Amino acid sequence: MSFALPDYASVKLTNINPRIEKHGPESVPAVDLNFTLKAANSVLEHFNPDLLMALYGEPDADEEEQKDLEGVEPVSTFTVLRFPKMNPIKWDSKISGFALAIDYGLGGDSALKIDGCEVGKFVLDCMEGGTVEVKFQVQCNSGLTEKIMGKLSLMIGQEVRIMLTPPEVEPQQDVMPNPLPGQPTPDAPLSATDVFIAGGAPGSVH
């Protein structure tokens, strides 16, 4: 799964749940933020590459072309729900290490920034015409100040712009395969046993 919002996107902050978490003997403030994002159904590919094709089909040639919604990127050519009576889908996945930024209208460096967030509790509500409502929760338990909590409480029910930056994935280092018995490790000096197995010192004449 690769859900993220690398650029600011408009969402609705539907609910805030302030709470206390236990970190060992310490009690620390935490908050759950519930958001709703309206997106083109291509967003489904970030959950599973086959999900879009499984849930949507192409319209008949004589059907009227679906108009794009304002503020939502153009939908794909697959706009007809295959299962219109299906309930919204709960997607059981959580990802930790996100950085959340909330721009509440002032722009610039005034955005609220919270690191170390966990994103999960996804609900995918697919609509006829190719729009998907993505509901999700962001859990934060570090860097929460009275100022941040106060501003968050004033945003409930409002449209805000947020950016969700995923955690960086460290590239895997290439691992050299283990040498076969009797073969020296690459770039390692030859041992006396290696020389004996090879039939003599490198460059020697037999």
PASEBA-1860 file (N, C-alpha, C; in nm, 3 decimals):
! residues 206
1> MSFALPDY> 0.084/-0.119/0.000/0.000/0.000/0.000/0.088/0.124/0.000 ~ 0.049/0.226/-0.079/0.134/0.344/-0.094/0.057/0.474/-0.077 ~ -0.048/0.472/0.007/-0.128/0.592/0.025/-0.046/0.702/0.091 ~ -0.050/0.821/0.035/0.017/0.938/0.090/-0.038/1.062/0.021 ~ -0.013/1.178/0.080/-0.051/1.306/0.020/0.074/1.393/0.016 ~ 0.161/1.372/-0.085/0.288/1.445/-0.090/0.271/1.594/-0.115 ~ 0.157/1.634/-0.170/0.125/1.776/-0.192/-0.002/1.808/-0.114 ~ -0.021/1.936/-0.082/-0.138/1.974/-0.005/-0.265/1.936/-0.081
9> ASVKLTNI> -0.358/1.871/-0.008/-0.486/1.831/-0.064/-0.597/1.877/0.028 ~ -0.713/1.910/-0.030/-0.827/1.956/0.049/-0.900/1.837/0.109 ~ -0.920/1.840/0.238/-0.991/1.734/0.309/-1.085/1.800/0.411 ~ -1.175/1.720/0.466/-1.262/1.768/0.573/-1.222/1.700/0.702 ~ -1.198/1.779/0.805/-1.167/1.725/0.937/-1.300/1.696/1.007 ~ -1.337/1.569/1.013/-1.470/1.533/1.060/-1.479/1.512/1.210 ~ -1.368/1.477/1.273/-1.374/1.451/1.417/-1.235/1.457/1.479 ~ -1.231/1.496/1.606/-1.108/1.499/1.684/-1.132/1.426/1.815
17> NPRIEKHG> -1.042/1.336/1.850/-1.055/1.262/1.976/-0.927/1.278/2.058 ~ -0.922/1.378/2.147/-0.805/1.392/2.235/-0.806/1.284/2.343 ~ -0.689/1.234/2.376/-0.680/1.127/2.475/-0.541/1.127/2.538 ~ -0.521/1.032/2.628/-0.392/1.016/2.696/-0.339/0.876/2.668 ~ -0.211/0.869/2.636/-0.144/0.741/2.614/-0.039/0.718/2.722 ~ -0.019/0.592/2.756/0.086/0.555/2.850/0.211/0.514/2.773 ~ 0.319/0.587/2.794/0.450/0.551/2.740/0.537/0.513/2.859 ~ 0.531/0.384/2.894/0.597/0.342/3.016/0.526/0.402/3.136
25> PESVPAVD> 0.601/0.462/3.227/0.536/0.524/3.344/0.475/0.661/3.314 ~ 0.507/0.718/3.197/0.461/0.852/3.164/0.327/0.851/3.091 ~ 0.248/0.953/3.119/0.123/0.977/3.046/0.146/1.093/2.949 ~ 0.123/1.069/2.820/0.149/1.173/2.719/0.020/1.203/2.644 ~ 0.001/1.328/2.600/-0.120/1.361/2.523/-0.114/1.299/2.383 ~ -0.230/1.259/2.334/-0.242/1.203/2.200/-0.375/1.250/2.141 ~ -0.388/1.237/2.011/-0.512/1.280/1.946/-0.534/1.197/1.820 ~ -0.660/1.163/1.796/-0.701/1.096/1.673/-0.773/1.197/1.585
33> LNFTLKAA> -0.727/1.210/1.462/-0.787/1.305/1.367/-0.850/1.226/1.253 ~ -0.980/1.244/1.234/-1.051/1.176/1.127/-1.072/1.271/1.009 ~ -1.030/1.227/0.891/-1.039/1.309/0.771/-1.121/1.237/0.663 ~ -1.179/1.317/0.572/-1.247/1.264/0.453/-1.190/1.335/0.332 ~ -1.142/1.256/0.237/-1.083/1.306/0.114/-1.167/1.261/-0.005 ~ -1.205/1.355/-0.093/-1.272/1.321/-0.218/-1.167/1.317/-0.328 ~ -1.158/1.202/-0.396/-1.053/1.185/-0.496/-1.107/1.109/-0.616 ~ -1.033/1.115/-0.726/-1.063/1.031/-0.841/-1.041/0.886/-0.804
41> NSVLEHFN> -1.113/0.796/-0.872/-1.103/0.655/-0.833/-0.967/0.594/-0.862 ~ -0.879/0.667/-0.928/-0.742/0.618/-0.944/-0.670/0.606/-0.810 ~ -0.725/0.669/-0.706/-0.666/0.658/-0.573/-0.669/0.513/-0.524 ~ -0.761/0.434/-0.577/-0.772/0.294/-0.535/-0.646/0.214/-0.565 ~ -0.573/0.256/-0.667/-0.450/0.185/-0.705/-0.342/0.198/-0.600 ~ -0.355/0.297/-0.511/-0.257/0.310/-0.402/-0.282/0.210/-0.291 ~ -0.400/0.149/-0.291/-0.430/0.046/-0.193/-0.401/-0.093/-0.248 ~ -0.436/-0.113/-0.375/-0.404/-0.238/-0.444/-0.412/-0.211/-0.594
49> PDLLMALY> -0.314/-0.256/-0.673/-0.314/-0.225/-0.816/-0.436/-0.279/-0.891 ~ -0.501/-0.382/-0.838/-0.614/-0.443/-0.906/-0.749/-0.392/-0.857 ~ -0.750/-0.304/-0.758/-0.876/-0.265/-0.695/-0.965/-0.182/-0.788 ~ -0.906/-0.090/-0.864/-0.984/-0.006/-0.953/-1.060/-0.089/-1.056 ~ -0.991/-0.180/-1.122/-1.053/-0.263/-1.225/-1.156/-0.358/-1.166 ~ -1.136/-0.395/-1.039/-1.229/-0.487/-0.975/-1.361/-0.419/-0.940 ~ -1.357/-0.290/-0.910/-1.476/-0.220/-0.862/-1.544/-0.134/-0.968 ~ -1.471/-0.096/-1.073/-1.526/-0.008/-1.176/-1.512/-0.070/-1.315
57> GEPDADEE> -1.611/-0.040/-1.400/-1.606/-0.078/-1.540/-1.624/0.045/-1.629 ~ -1.607/0.027/-1.758/-1.623/0.137/-1.852/-1.770/0.157/-1.887 ~ -1.813/0.282/-1.908/-1.953/0.307/-1.946/-1.981/0.264/-2.088 ~ -2.109/0.247/-2.118/-2.148/0.217/-2.255/-2.117/0.338/-2.343 ~ -2.098/0.313/-2.470/-2.057/0.420/-2.563/-2.162/0.530/-2.572 ~ -2.290/0.496/-2.555/-2.394/0.596/-2.572/-2.428/0.671/-2.443 ~ -2.358/0.638/-2.334/-2.384/0.707/-2.209/-2.318/0.845/-2.210 ~ -2.379/0.939/-2.142/-2.325/1.075/-2.136/-2.194/1.075/-2.058
65> EQKDLEGV> -2.100/1.150/-2.106/-1.969/1.158/-2.041/-1.983/1.222/-1.903 ~ -1.918/1.159/-1.802/-1.926/1.210/-1.666/-1.847/1.340/-1.653 ~ -1.909/1.442/-1.592/-1.840/1.567/-1.569/-1.748/1.555/-1.448 ~ -1.630/1.612/-1.460/-1.535/1.609/-1.350/-1.580/1.703/-1.239 ~ -1.556/1.662/-1.113/-1.592/1.745/-1.000/-1.487/1.853/-0.980 ~ -1.531/1.970/-0.939/-1.439/2.079/-0.913/-1.350/2.045/-0.795 ~ -1.221/2.067/-0.810/-1.126/2.039/-0.702/-1.080/1.896/-0.695 ~ -1.130/1.809/-0.784/-1.091/1.669/-0.788/-1.028/1.640/-0.922
73> EPVSTFTV> -0.914/1.571/-0.922/-0.848/1.541/-1.048/-0.940/1.457/-1.137 ~ -0.926/1.469/-1.271/-1.015/1.397/-1.362/-1.015/1.247/-1.333 ~ -1.135/1.188/-1.339/-1.148/1.046/-1.311/-1.098/0.965/-1.430 ~ -1.078/0.835/-1.407/-1.033/0.749/-1.514/-1.149/0.720/-1.609 ~ -1.122/0.643/-1.713/-1.229/0.606/-1.806/-1.321/0.502/-1.745 ~ -1.282/0.444/-1.631/-1.364/0.345/-1.563/-1.450/0.418/-1.459 ~ -1.577/0.439/-1.491/-1.662/0.523/-1.407/-1.790/0.454/-1.360 ~ -1.814/0.331/-1.407/-1.938/0.262/-1.373/-1.911/0.159/-1.264
81> LRFPKMNP> -1.983/0.169/-1.153/-1.965/0.074/-1.044/-2.009/-0.066/-1.086 ~ -1.925/-0.163/-1.062/-1.962/-0.301/-1.092/-2.061/-0.354/-0.987 ~ -2.049/-0.306/-0.864/-2.135/-0.355/-0.755/-2.195/-0.234/-0.682 ~ -2.295/-0.170/-0.741/-2.347/-0.045/-0.683/-2.411/-0.062/-0.544 ~ -2.448/-0.185/-0.507/-2.510/-0.206/-0.376/-2.408/-0.244/-0.269 ~ -2.282/-0.246/-0.305/-2.178/-0.280/-0.208/-2.159/-0.167/-0.108 ~ -2.147/-0.203/0.020/-2.122/-0.104/0.125/-1.979/-0.051/0.113 ~ -1.952/0.065/0.175/-1.814/0.113/0.179/-1.719/0.005/0.231
89> IKWDSKIS> -1.598/0.005/0.178/-1.500/-0.100/0.209/-1.407/-0.053/0.320 ~ -1.396/-0.133/0.425/-1.297/-0.107/0.529/-1.165/-0.170/0.487 ~ -1.060/-0.087/0.487/-0.929/-0.134/0.443/-0.838/-0.142/0.566 ~ -0.806/-0.264/0.605/-0.732/-0.287/0.730/-0.582/-0.273/0.706 ~ -0.533/-0.152/0.723/-0.390/-0.126/0.704/-0.350/-0.006/0.786 ~ -0.232/-0.014/0.847/-0.178/0.098/0.925/-0.032/0.119/0.886 ~ 0.006/0.246/0.875/0.144/0.281/0.843/0.191/0.387/0.942 ~ 0.305/0.364/1.003/0.359/0.457/1.102/0.469/0.543/1.039
97> GFALAIDY> 0.502/0.651/1.109/0.614/0.734/1.068/0.580/0.847/0.974 ~ 0.451/0.878/0.956/0.411/0.988/0.868/0.437/1.124/0.934 ~ 0.463/1.224/0.850/0.467/1.363/0.894/0.341/1.431/0.843 ~ 0.266/1.493/0.934/0.140/1.560/0.899/0.159/1.711/0.905 ~ 0.117/1.778/0.800/0.115/1.925/0.797/-0.026/1.970/0.764 ~ -0.078/2.066/0.842/-0.213/2.117/0.822/-0.205/2.266/0.796 ~ -0.248/2.305/0.676/-0.253/2.446/0.639/-0.397/2.494/0.658 ~ -0.417/2.582/0.753/-0.554/2.625/0.785/-0.584/2.765/0.734
105> GLGGDSAL> -0.517/2.805/0.625/-0.557/2.928/0.558/-0.456/3.040/0.560 ~ -0.360/3.035/0.652/-0.264/3.145/0.662/-0.143/3.124/0.570 ~ -0.117/2.997/0.532/-0.008/2.968/0.440/0.129/2.985/0.503 ~ 0.231/2.961/0.422/0.368/2.976/0.468/0.405/2.881/0.580 ~ 0.483/2.934/0.675/0.531/2.852/0.786/0.428/2.840/0.898 ~ 0.308/2.891/0.878/0.208/2.887/0.984/0.139/2.751/0.995 ~ 0.165/2.661/0.900/0.101/2.529/0.901/0.139/2.453/1.027 ~ 0.043/2.379/1.081/0.070/2.291/1.195/0.146/2.169/1.144
113> KIDGCEVG> 0.255/2.134/1.212/0.335/2.020/1.168/0.354/1.924/1.284 ~ 0.319/1.797/1.259/0.328/1.693/1.361/0.398/1.572/1.299 ~ 0.504/1.526/1.362/0.580/1.412/1.312/0.540/1.284/1.387 ~ 0.584/1.172/1.330/0.564/1.044/1.397/0.420/1.001/1.407 ~ 0.340/1.025/1.303/0.198/0.992/1.305/0.173/0.853/1.243 ~ 0.064/0.792/1.286/0.021/0.665/1.229/-0.109/0.687/1.151 ~ -0.113/0.635/1.030/-0.230/0.652/0.943/-0.297/0.517/0.924 ~ -0.430/0.512/0.943/-0.502/0.386/0.929/-0.652/0.407/0.933
121> KFVLDCME> -0.725/0.298/0.961/-0.872/0.297/0.967/-0.932/0.355/0.839 ~ -0.886/0.303/0.726/-0.934/0.351/0.596/-1.073/0.295/0.566 ~ -1.158/0.379/0.511/-1.288/0.339/0.457/-1.300/0.397/0.317 ~ -1.325/0.312/0.218/-1.331/0.353/0.078/-1.477/0.349/0.033 ~ -1.535/0.466/0.006/-1.674/0.477/-0.037/-1.675/0.512/-0.186 ~ -1.696/0.410/-0.270/-1.690/0.429/-0.415/-1.825/0.477/-0.467 ~ -1.823/0.578/-0.553/-1.945/0.639/-0.604/-1.953/0.623/-0.755 ~ -2.076/0.618/-0.803/-2.099/0.614/-0.947/-2.042/0.741/-1.011
129> GGTVEVKF> -1.974/0.724/-1.121/-1.913/0.838/-1.189/-1.764/0.847/-1.169 ~ -1.709/0.769/-1.076/-1.564/0.762/-1.064/-1.502/0.841/-0.951 ~ -1.584/0.888/-0.856/-1.530/0.958/-0.739/-1.530/0.864/-0.619 ~ -1.425/0.872/-0.539/-1.414/0.789/-0.419/-1.392/0.879/-0.298 ~ -1.471/0.857/-0.194/-1.446/0.922/-0.066/-1.357/0.831/0.017 ~ -1.241/0.883/0.053/-1.146/0.808/0.135/-1.150/0.865/0.276 ~ -1.201/0.787/0.369/-1.202/0.827/0.509/-1.086/0.758/0.579 ~ -1.013/0.832/0.660/-0.898/0.774/0.728/-0.871/0.849/0.858
137> QVQCNSGL> -0.792/0.786/0.942/-0.760/0.844/1.072/-0.609/0.861/1.086 ~ -0.570/0.975/1.140/-0.430/1.001/1.169/-0.415/1.010/1.322 ~ -0.333/0.922/1.378/-0.310/0.920/1.522/-0.175/0.986/1.552 ~ -0.179/1.083/1.642/-0.059/1.159/1.677/-0.036/1.148/1.828 ~ 0.089/1.127/1.867/0.119/1.117/2.010/0.254/1.178/2.047 ~ 0.301/1.271/1.963/0.427/1.339/1.996/0.421/1.483/1.946 ~ 0.487/1.571/2.018/0.494/1.711/1.977/0.364/1.788/1.990 ~ 0.269/1.736/2.065/0.140/1.804/2.079/0.147/1.908/2.190
145> TEKIMGKL> 0.129/2.032/2.154/0.131/2.141/2.252/-0.012/2.193/2.271 ~ -0.029/2.277/2.374/-0.160/2.337/2.397/-0.203/2.421/2.277 ~ -0.106/2.488/2.213/-0.137/2.570/2.096/-0.190/2.484/1.983 ~ -0.124/2.371/1.955/-0.167/2.283/1.847/-0.304/2.224/1.877 ~ -0.323/2.176/2.000/-0.452/2.115/2.036/-0.564/2.218/2.029 ~ -0.535/2.341/2.068/-0.637/2.446/2.062/-0.678/2.477/1.920 ~ -0.580/2.484/1.830/-0.611/2.514/1.690/-0.686/2.398/1.625 ~ -0.648/2.277/1.658/-0.717/2.161/1.601/-0.864/2.159/1.641
153> SLMIGQEV> -0.892/2.194/1.765/-1.031/2.190/1.813/-1.119/2.290/1.737 ~ -1.060/2.395/1.682/-1.138/2.495/1.607/-1.160/2.455/1.462 ~ -1.099/2.346/1.417/-1.108/2.305/1.277/-1.212/2.196/1.255 ~ -1.275/2.145/1.358/-1.369/2.034/1.343/-1.481/2.074/1.246 ~ -1.506/1.989/1.148/-1.612/2.014/1.051/-1.572/2.106/0.938 ~ -1.448/2.152/0.936/-1.405/2.247/0.834/-1.321/2.178/0.725 ~ -1.317/2.243/0.610/-1.227/2.201/0.504/-1.089/2.261/0.531 ~ -0.989/2.175/0.533/-0.852/2.220/0.552/-0.765/2.154/0.445
161> RIMLTPPE> -0.644/2.201/0.433/-0.549/2.140/0.341/-0.440/2.072/0.421 ~ -0.417/1.944/0.389/-0.316/1.870/0.463/-0.216/1.806/0.366 ~ -0.100/1.777/0.421/0.002/1.702/0.349/0.047/1.588/0.438 ~ 0.049/1.467/0.384/0.094/1.349/0.457/0.218/1.294/0.388 ~ 0.331/1.311/0.453/0.458/1.264/0.396/0.492/1.129/0.455 ~ 0.506/1.026/0.372/0.532/0.892/0.425/0.673/0.879/0.480 ~ 0.696/0.777/0.562/0.832/0.755/0.614/0.927/0.716/0.502 ~ 1.050/0.755/0.516/1.150/0.720/0.416/1.188/0.573/0.432
169> VEPQQDVM> 1.199/0.506/0.319/1.239/0.366/0.320/1.386/0.358/0.286 ~ 1.465/0.301/0.376/1.608/0.290/0.352/1.635/0.186/0.244 ~ 1.719/0.221/0.146/1.750/0.123/0.040/1.822/0.002/0.097 ~ 1.787/-0.114/0.044/1.852/-0.236/0.089/1.992/-0.248/0.030 ~ 2.085/-0.285/0.115/2.221/-0.302/0.069/2.236/-0.437/0.000 ~ 2.317/-0.435/-0.108/2.342/-0.560/-0.178/2.424/-0.652/-0.089 ~ 2.379/-0.775/-0.080/2.449/-0.875/0.002/2.515/-0.975/-0.090 ~ 2.647/-0.991/-0.075/2.720/-1.087/-0.157/2.681/-1.228/-0.115
177> PNPLPGQP> 2.655/-1.316/-0.210/2.622/-1.454/-0.175/2.739/-1.522/-0.106 ~ 2.707/-1.617/-0.019/2.811/-1.692/0.049/2.892/-1.771/-0.052 ~ 3.026/-1.770/-0.042/3.108/-1.845/-0.138/3.089/-1.995/-0.118 ~ 3.112/-2.070/-0.227/3.107/-2.215/-0.217/3.225/-2.266/-0.135 ~ 3.208/-2.383/-0.075/3.320/-2.439/0.001/3.446/-2.447/-0.083 ~ 3.555/-2.399/-0.028/3.681/-2.403/-0.100/3.710/-2.278/-0.180 ~ 3.611/-2.184/-0.187/3.633/-2.060/-0.260/3.659/-1.947/-0.162 ~ 3.759/-1.861/-0.190/3.787/-1.749/-0.099/3.680/-1.643/-0.107
185> TPDAPLSA> 3.660/-1.570/0.001/3.567/-1.458/0.002/3.620/-1.348/-0.088 ~ 3.538/-1.285/-0.176/3.587/-1.179/-0.265/3.655/-1.067/-0.188 ~ 3.766/-1.021/-0.243/3.842/-0.910/-0.187/3.906/-0.944/-0.052 ~ 3.903/-1.069/-0.012/3.967/-1.108/0.114/4.103/-1.168/0.080 ~ 4.204/-1.148/0.166/4.336/-1.206/0.140/4.330/-1.358/0.142 ~ 4.412/-1.422/0.056/4.415/-1.567/0.049/4.479/-1.624/0.173 ~ 4.417/-1.730/0.225/4.476/-1.800/0.339/4.563/-1.912/0.287 ~ 4.637/-1.975/0.378/4.722/-2.088/0.338/4.638/-2.201/0.281
193> TDVFIAGG> 4.518/-2.221/0.336/4.429/-2.326/0.285/4.384/-2.294/0.144 ~ 4.352/-2.162/0.118/4.311/-2.121/-0.017/4.420/-2.149/-0.118 ~ 4.545/-2.117/-0.080/4.659/-2.138/-0.170/4.676/-2.286/-0.199 ~ 4.660/-2.370/-0.095/4.676/-2.515/-0.114/4.569/-2.570/-0.208 ~ 4.441/-2.523/-0.189/4.332/-2.571/-0.273/4.350/-2.524/-0.417 ~ 4.401/-2.401/-0.434/4.420/-2.346/-0.568/4.539/-2.409/-0.639 ~ 4.623/-2.483/-0.566/4.735/-2.550/-0.629/4.863/-2.471/-0.627 ~ 4.872/-2.369/-0.542/4.994/-2.291/-0.534/4.964/-2.145/-0.522
201> APGSVH> 5.067/-2.066/-0.494/5.048/-1.923/-0.478/5.015/-1.860/-0.612 ~ 4.939/-1.750/-0.611/4.908/-1.681/-0.738/5.033/-1.643/-0.812 ~ 5.036/-1.674/-0.940/5.152/-1.640/-1.023/5.263/-1.740/-1.021 ~ 5.252/-1.846/-0.938/5.359/-1.946/-0.933/5.351/-2.038/-1.052 ~ 5.460/-2.097/-1.089/5.468/-2.187/-1.205/5.470/-2.328/-1.154 ~ 5.382/-2.411/-1.212/5.374/-2.552/-1.171/5.457/-2.636/-1.266
END
